[in-house]
């Protein structure tokens, strides 16, 4: 037996803490999420936008000279062999560019 629920029911059952609607962010919009002034810190890797605000290593929106609010795909690939390290981060949306369509 399968049960199918619509998005509104899922949000009601789980609450806002567990459900976050996926956003589509352009590079210009992503720049606004650099972790400064109390704003969240988001980074994009391979077209997916992650919230790194809760990671101590990203305190203040920076990490080993990298600044949040950008597409860091190339920098990430230069340091990590897989995206497994990102699996614990909240996904907040997708990067809306020609490259990832």
Secondary structure, 3 states (H helix, E strand, C coil): CCCCCCHHHHHHHHCCCCCCCCEEECHHHHCCCECHHHCCEEEEECCEEEECCCCHHHHHHEECCEECCCECHHHHHHHCCCHHHHHHCEEEEEECCHHHC
